Amino acid sequence: MFNLYTTQIEITLEHYRQGCQPQITVFPKSSGEYIDELLGYFLEMQMQHNLSSMERLLLRELSQLRAQGLIATRRGDFVSAEEMFTQGRKQFESAGLSHQGSLLYKAFQEPAEAYLDYRRSDFDCARMRIIAALNSDAILEDEYGYDILFIHRIHLVLNLVRNEAQRMNFPQAIALASQLLSYLQGTSESLPLSSPWGSQRVALLPEDVFPVLVTQIIDEVAFILAGKTRQFVRELFAIITRYVQFSDENNFVALPQVNEWLLVKQAFVDDDTTTFLERASNFLAARRTDNLALWYAVVIDFLAVCEDCNFPDLPLVKQQVVSEALQNQYFPRKLLALLGDANTARESSHTVCI
């Protein structure tokens, strides 16, 4: 097998090195921060139109407590986080907010507390809170004109994907992520969740937000598939192909790099080494600075193929990949555990923000 594939592996390795060369730039519109800023801007505009100055002030105070609770949750101080959230709930209960104000509070408070549940591995409670937030968002959209919250609902569905993945329910996580991709690309009309959806809502998404959402979803899919046994990945990938359309001839998926990555992964799960190395070589050479998760996911699959092919220089290749990854501040931390020696150089951490 070595004699059969060694030339292709060396070409792919050279393209990997070529892909490492460009200066990495992360564009603001490629990050969740951009969506957060957009949500905040339009929510503030809508609230100024709909709510009194006193109610807006109360919601801002509650938001500050929520932010403190999230900060404590991220650093692992769950006791302080619970105290902040409890204080916020008490103030909310005594504030006398309107129905609209209450819905706005719950739409963001429930996901924040869901994140604490998630970190404490209380996945059932986290799911219930996210579903409650989805319902609040939908009412605010339909009854009070907060159309921007459709973006928030997509984000919440992605958090449901992460919740299922963290509880090791990978088939359910992949199915929901795939249904979400199918919904966004227009091949399905709805999602298997109670709040209203409909294709007309997708059509109203801001043009620059759409690729950010798709990228976040496919990245989560890549994280779930990375590093698992070939047979298990094959079973999970079969779920993806049930919902998501992609092919060599027609780019059905919303973003070209997503379609290309799915084709690389298809060859990987099919054990089609020649096709995988051809596609991986092209993918790695054309490194996308606005989606490094997919690029590194291909690198990890490439290392697995090198191992399968008994590539003699594999230890040196692994060393180079680990060295490059650890020097890259944008390397996806969810993939650290798959780099072996990297675990001794940097600790993995939770990255899900709800």
Contacts in CASP RR format, 6 or more apart in sequence:
PFRMAT RR
TARGET T0000
AUTHOR 0000-0000-0000
METHOD contacts of the structure
MODEL  1
MFNLYTTQIEITLEHYRQGCQPQITVFPKSSGEYIDELLGYFLEMQMQHN
LSSMERLLLRELSQLRAQGLIATRRGDFVSAEEMFTQGRKQFESAGLSHQ
GSLLYKAFQEPAEAYLDYRRSDFDCARMRIIAALNSDAILEDEYGYDILF
IHRIHLVLNLVRNEAQRMNFPQAIALASQLLSYLQGTSESLPLSSPWGSQ
RVALLPEDVFPVLVTQIIDEVAFILAGKTRQFVRELFAIITRYVQFSDEN
NFVALPQVNEWLLVKQAFVDDDTTTFLERASNFLAARRTDNLALWYAVVI
DFLAVCEDCNFPDLPLVKQQVVSEALQNQYFPRKLLALLGDANTARESSH
TVCI
1 308 0 8 1.000
1 309 0 8 1.000
1 310 0 8 1.000
2 309 0 8 1.000
2 310 0 8 1.000
2 311 0 8 1.000
2 312 0 8 1.000
4 309 0 8 1.000
5 273 0 8 1.000
5 274 0 8 1.000
5 277 0 8 1.000
5 309 0 8 1.000
5 311 0 8 1.000
6 309 0 8 1.000
6 311 0 8 1.000
8 273 0 8 1.000
8 274 0 8 1.000
8 277 0 8 1.000
8 278 0 8 1.000
8 281 0 8 1.000
9 277 0 8 1.000
9 305 0 8 1.000
9 306 0 8 1.000
9 309 0 8 1.000
9 311 0 8 1.000
11 277 0 8 1.000
11 281 0 8 1.000
12 277 0 8 1.000
12 280 0 8 1.000
12 281 0 8 1.000
12 284 0 8 1.000
12 302 0 8 1.000
13 317 0 8 1.000
15 281 0 8 1.000
15 282 0 8 1.000
15 284 0 8 1.000
15 285 0 8 1.000
16 284 0 8 1.000
16 299 0 8 1.000
16 302 0 8 1.000
16 321 0 8 1.000
17 320 0 8 1.000
18 284 0 8 1.000
18 285 0 8 1.000
19 284 0 8 1.000
19 285 0 8 1.000
19 286 0 8 1.000
19 287 0 8 1.000
20 287 0 8 1.000
20 324 0 8 1.000
22 287 0 8 1.000
22 289 0 8 1.000
24 289 0 8 1.000
24 292 0 8 1.000
24 328 0 8 1.000
24 330 0 8 1.000
25 289 0 8 1.000
26 289 0 8 1.000
26 290 0 8 1.000
26 330 0 8 1.000
27 289 0 8 1.000
27 290 0 8 1.000
28 34 0 8 1.000
29 208 0 8 1.000
29 212 0 8 1.000
30 211 0 8 1.000
30 212 0 8 1.000
30 215 0 8 1.000
30 290 0 8 1.000
30 291 0 8 1.000
31 212 0 8 1.000
32 212 0 8 1.000
32 216 0 8 1.000
34 212 0 8 1.000
35 151 0 8 1.000
35 155 0 8 1.000
35 209 0 8 1.000
35 212 0 8 1.000
35 213 0 8 1.000
38 148 0 8 1.000
38 151 0 8 1.000
38 206 0 8 1.000
38 209 0 8 1.000
39 148 0 8 1.000
39 149 0 8 1.000
39 151 0 8 1.000
39 152 0 8 1.000
42 148 0 8 1.000
43 104 0 8 1.000
43 146 0 8 1.000
43 148 0 8 1.000
43 149 0 8 1.000
46 144 0 8 1.000
46 145 0 8 1.000
46 146 0 8 1.000
46 148 0 8 1.000
47 56 0 8 1.000
47 59 0 8 1.000
47 104 0 8 1.000
48 56 0 8 1.000
50 100 0 8 1.000
50 144 0 8 1.000
51 59 0 8 1.000
51 98 0 8 1.000
51 100 0 8 1.000
51 101 0 8 1.000
55 97 0 8 1.000
55 98 0 8 1.000
55 101 0 8 1.000
58 91 0 8 1.000
58 95 0 8 1.000
58 97 0 8 1.000
59 97 0 8 1.000
59 101 0 8 1.000
59 104 0 8 1.000
59 105 0 8 1.000
61 91 0 8 1.000
62 88 0 8 1.000
62 91 0 8 1.000
62 92 0 8 1.000
62 95 0 8 1.000
62 105 0 8 1.000
62 109 0 8 1.000
63 108 0 8 1.000
65 84 0 8 1.000
65 85 0 8 1.000
65 87 0 8 1.000
65 88 0 8 1.000
65 91 0 8 1.000
66 84 0 8 1.000
66 85 0 8 1.000
66 88 0 8 1.000
66 108 0 8 1.000
66 109 0 8 1.000
66 112 0 8 1.000
68 84 0 8 1.000
69 80 0 8 1.000
69 81 0 8 1.000
69 84 0 8 1.000
69 85 0 8 1.000
69 112 0 8 1.000
69 116 0 8 1.000
70 81 0 8 1.000
70 112 0 8 1.000
70 115 0 8 1.000
70 353 0 8 1.000
72 78 0 8 1.000
72 80 0 8 1.000
72 81 0 8 1.000
72 84 0 8 1.000
73 81 0 8 1.000
73 112 0 8 1.000
73 115 0 8 1.000
73 116 0 8 1.000
73 119 0 8 1.000
74 350 0 8 1.000
74 353 0 8 1.000
76 119 0 8 1.000
78 116 0 8 1.000
78 119 0 8 1.000
78 120 0 8 1.000
81 116 0 8 1.000
82 116 0 8 1.000
85 109 0 8 1.000
85 112 0 8 1.000
85 113 0 8 1.000
85 116 0 8 1.000
88 109 0 8 1.000
89 109 0 8 1.000
92 102 0 8 1.000
92 105 0 8 1.000
92 109 0 8 1.000
97 105 0 8 1.000
100 140 0 8 1.000
100 144 0 8 1.000
103 136 0 8 1.000
103 139 0 8 1.000
103 140 0 8 1.000
103 144 0 8 1.000
104 136 0 8 1.000
104 140 0 8 1.000
106 132 0 8 1.000
106 133 0 8 1.000
106 136 0 8 1.000
107 133 0 8 1.000
107 136 0 8 1.000
107 137 0 8 1.000
107 140 0 8 1.000
107 149 0 8 1.000
107 152 0 8 1.000
108 133 0 8 1.000
110 129 0 8 1.000
110 130 0 8 1.000
110 132 0 8 1.000
110 133 0 8 1.000
110 136 0 8 1.000
111 129 0 8 1.000
111 130 0 8 1.000
111 133 0 8 1.000
111 156 0 8 1.000
111 159 0 8 1.000
111 354 0 8 1.000
112 354 0 8 1.000
113 129 0 8 1.000
114 125 0 8 1.000
114 126 0 8 1.000
114 127 0 8 1.000
114 129 0 8 1.000
114 130 0 8 1.000
114 133 0 8 1.000
114 159 0 8 1.000
114 163 0 8 1.000
114 354 0 8 1.000
115 126 0 8 1.000
115 352 0 8 1.000
115 353 0 8 1.000
115 354 0 8 1.000
117 123 0 8 1.000
117 125 0 8 1.000
117 126 0 8 1.000
117 129 0 8 1.000
118 126 0 8 1.000
118 162 0 8 1.000
118 163 0 8 1.000
118 166 0 8 1.000
118 352 0 8 1.000
118 354 0 8 1.000
119 350 0 8 1.000
121 166 0 8 1.000
121 167 0 8 1.000
123 163 0 8 1.000
123 164 0 8 1.000
123 166 0 8 1.000
123 167 0 8 1.000
126 163 0 8 1.000
126 354 0 8 1.000
127 160 0 8 1.000
127 163 0 8 1.000
130 156 0 8 1.000
130 159 0 8 1.000
130 160 0 8 1.000
130 163 0 8 1.000
130 354 0 8 1.000
131 193 0 8 1.000
131 194 0 8 1.000
133 156 0 8 1.000
134 153 0 8 1.000
134 156 0 8 1.000
134 157 0 8 1.000
134 193 0 8 1.000
134 194 0 8 1.000
134 195 0 8 1.000
135 194 0 8 1.000
135 195 0 8 1.000
137 146 0 8 1.000
137 149 0 8 1.000
137 150 0 8 1.000
137 152 0 8 1.000
137 153 0 8 1.000
137 156 0 8 1.000
137 195 0 8 1.000
138 153 0 8 1.000
138 195 0 8 1.000
138 196 0 8 1.000
140 146 0 8 1.000
140 149 0 8 1.000
141 147 0 8 1.000
141 149 0 8 1.000
141 150 0 8 1.000
141 153 0 8 1.000
142 196 0 8 1.000
147 204 0 8 1.000
150 201 0 8 1.000
150 204 0 8 1.000
150 205 0 8 1.000
151 205 0 8 1.000
151 209 0 8 1.000
151 213 0 8 1.000
153 195 0 8 1.000
154 180 0 8 1.000
154 184 0 8 1.000
154 213 0 8 1.000
155 213 0 8 1.000
155 216 0 8 1.000
156 354 0 8 1.000
157 176 0 8 1.000
157 180 0 8 1.000
157 191 0 8 1.000
157 193 0 8 1.000
158 177 0 8 1.000
158 180 0 8 1.000
158 216 0 8 1.000
158 217 0 8 1.000
158 220 0 8 1.000
159 352 0 8 1.000
159 354 0 8 1.000
160 176 0 8 1.000
160 193 0 8 1.000
161 173 0 8 1.000
161 176 0 8 1.000
161 177 0 8 1.000
161 180 0 8 1.000
161 217 0 8 1.000
161 220 0 8 1.000
162 173 0 8 1.000
162 220 0 8 1.000
162 352 0 8 1.000
164 170 0 8 1.000
164 172 0 8 1.000
164 173 0 8 1.000
164 176 0 8 1.000
165 173 0 8 1.000
165 220 0 8 1.000
165 223 0 8 1.000
165 224 0 8 1.000
166 352 0 8 1.000
170 224 0 8 1.000
170 228 0 8 1.000
170 232 0 8 1.000
170 236 0 8 1.000
171 235 0 8 1.000
171 236 0 8 1.000
171 239 0 8 1.000
173 220 0 8 1.000
173 224 0 8 1.000
174 221 0 8 1.000
174 224 0 8 1.000
174 225 0 8 1.000
174 236 0 8 1.000
174 239 0 8 1.000
174 240 0 8 1.000
175 239 0 8 1.000
175 243 0 8 1.000
176 192 0 8 1.000
177 217 0 8 1.000
177 220 0 8 1.000
177 221 0 8 1.000
177 224 0 8 1.000
178 221 0 8 1.000
178 239 0 8 1.000
178 240 0 8 1.000
178 242 0 8 1.000
178 243 0 8 1.000
178 244 0 8 1.000
179 188 0 8 1.000
179 191 0 8 1.000
179 192 0 8 1.000
179 243 0 8 1.000
180 191 0 8 1.000
180 217 0 8 1.000
181 214 0 8 1.000
181 217 0 8 1.000
181 218 0 8 1.000
181 221 0 8 1.000
181 243 0 8 1.000
181 244 0 8 1.000
181 253 0 8 1.000
181 254 0 8 1.000
182 188 0 8 1.000
182 243 0 8 1.000
182 244 0 8 1.000
182 245 0 8 1.000
183 189 0 8 1.000
183 190 0 8 1.000
183 191 0 8 1.000
183 197 0 8 1.000
183 199 0 8 1.000
183 202 0 8 1.000
184 202 0 8 1.000
184 210 0 8 1.000
184 213 0 8 1.000
184 214 0 8 1.000
184 217 0 8 1.000
184 254 0 8 1.000
185 214 0 8 1.000
185 244 0 8 1.000
185 245 0 8 1.000
185 252 0 8 1.000
185 253 0 8 1.000
185 254 0 8 1.000
186 199 0 8 1.000
186 202 0 8 1.000
187 243 0 8 1.000
187 244 0 8 1.000
187 245 0 8 1.000
187 252 0 8 1.000
188 243 0 8 1.000
189 197 0 8 1.000
189 198 0 8 1.000
189 199 0 8 1.000
190 197 0 8 1.000
190 198 0 8 1.000
191 197 0 8 1.000
205 213 0 8 1.000
210 254 0 8 1.000
211 254 0 8 1.000
211 255 0 8 1.000
214 253 0 8 1.000
214 254 0 8 1.000
214 255 0 8 1.000
214 258 0 8 1.000
215 255 0 8 1.000
215 258 0 8 1.000
215 290 0 8 1.000
215 291 0 8 1.000
218 255 0 8 1.000
218 258 0 8 1.000
218 261 0 8 1.000
218 294 0 8 1.000
219 291 0 8 1.000
219 293 0 8 1.000
219 294 0 8 1.000
219 332 0 8 1.000
221 240 0 8 1.000
222 261 0 8 1.000
222 293 0 8 1.000
222 294 0 8 1.000
222 297 0 8 1.000
223 293 0 8 1.000
223 297 0 8 1.000
223 332 0 8 1.000
223 334 0 8 1.000
223 335 0 8 1.000
224 236 0 8 1.000
225 233 0 8 1.000
225 236 0 8 1.000
225 237 0 8 1.000
225 265 0 8 1.000
225 297 0 8 1.000
226 297 0 8 1.000
226 300 0 8 1.000
226 301 0 8 1.000
226 334 0 8 1.000
226 335 0 8 1.000
226 338 0 8 1.000
227 233 0 8 1.000
227 300 0 8 1.000
227 304 0 8 1.000
227 338 0 8 1.000
228 236 0 8 1.000
230 268 0 8 1.000
230 269 0 8 1.000
230 271 0 8 1.000
230 304 0 8 1.000
233 268 0 8 1.000
233 269 0 8 1.000
234 269 0 8 1.000
234 270 0 8 1.000
237 265 0 8 1.000
237 266 0 8 1.000
237 269 0 8 1.000
240 262 0 8 1.000
241 266 0 8 1.000
244 252 0 8 1.000
244 253 0 8 1.000
244 262 0 8 1.000
245 252 0 8 1.000
245 253 0 8 1.000
246 252 0 8 1.000
246 253 0 8 1.000
246 258 0 8 1.000
246 259 0 8 1.000
246 262 0 8 1.000
246 263 0 8 1.000
247 259 0 8 1.000
247 263 0 8 1.000
248 263 0 8 1.000
251 259 0 8 1.000
252 259 0 8 1.000
253 259 0 8 1.000
253 262 0 8 1.000
257 288 0 8 1.000
257 291 0 8 1.000
257 294 0 8 1.000
258 294 0 8 1.000
260 279 0 8 1.000
260 282 0 8 1.000
260 283 0 8 1.000
261 283 0 8 1.000
261 294 0 8 1.000
261 297 0 8 1.000
261 298 0 8 1.000
263 279 0 8 1.000
264 276 0 8 1.000
264 279 0 8 1.000
264 280 0 8 1.000
264 283 0 8 1.000
264 298 0 8 1.000
264 301 0 8 1.000
265 297 0 8 1.000
265 301 0 8 1.000
267 275 0 8 1.000
267 276 0 8 1.000
267 279 0 8 1.000
267 280 0 8 1.000
268 276 0 8 1.000
268 301 0 8 1.000
268 304 0 8 1.000
268 305 0 8 1.000
273 305 0 8 1.000
273 308 0 8 1.000
273 309 0 8 1.000
276 301 0 8 1.000
276 305 0 8 1.000
277 302 0 8 1.000
277 305 0 8 1.000
280 298 0 8 1.000
280 301 0 8 1.000
280 302 0 8 1.000
280 305 0 8 1.000
283 294 0 8 1.000
283 295 0 8 1.000
283 298 0 8 1.000
284 295 0 8 1.000
284 298 0 8 1.000
284 299 0 8 1.000
284 302 0 8 1.000
287 295 0 8 1.000
288 294 0 8 1.000
288 295 0 8 1.000
292 328 0 8 1.000
292 330 0 8 1.000
292 331 0 8 1.000
292 332 0 8 1.000
293 332 0 8 1.000
293 335 0 8 1.000
296 325 0 8 1.000
296 331 0 8 1.000
296 332 0 8 1.000
296 335 0 8 1.000
297 335 0 8 1.000
299 321 0 8 1.000
300 335 0 8 1.000
300 338 0 8 1.000
300 339 0 8 1.000
303 314 0 8 1.000
303 317 0 8 1.000
303 318 0 8 1.000
303 321 0 8 1.000
306 314 0 8 1.000
306 317 0 8 1.000
307 314 0 8 1.000
311 317 0 8 1.000
318 339 0 8 1.000
318 341 0 8 1.000
319 341 0 8 1.000
321 339 0 8 1.000
322 339 0 8 1.000
322 340 0 8 1.000
322 341 0 8 1.000
322 342 0 8 1.000
322 345 0 8 1.000
325 331 0 8 1.000
325 335 0 8 1.000
325 336 0 8 1.000
325 339 0 8 1.000
325 342 0 8 1.000
326 342 0 8 1.000
326 345 0 8 1.000
326 346 0 8 1.000
333 346 0 8 1.000
333 348 0 8 1.000
333 349 0 8 1.000
333 351 0 8 1.000
334 348 0 8 1.000
334 351 0 8 1.000
336 342 0 8 1.000
336 343 0 8 1.000
336 346 0 8 1.000
336 348 0 8 1.000
337 343 0 8 1.000
337 348 0 8 1.000
END
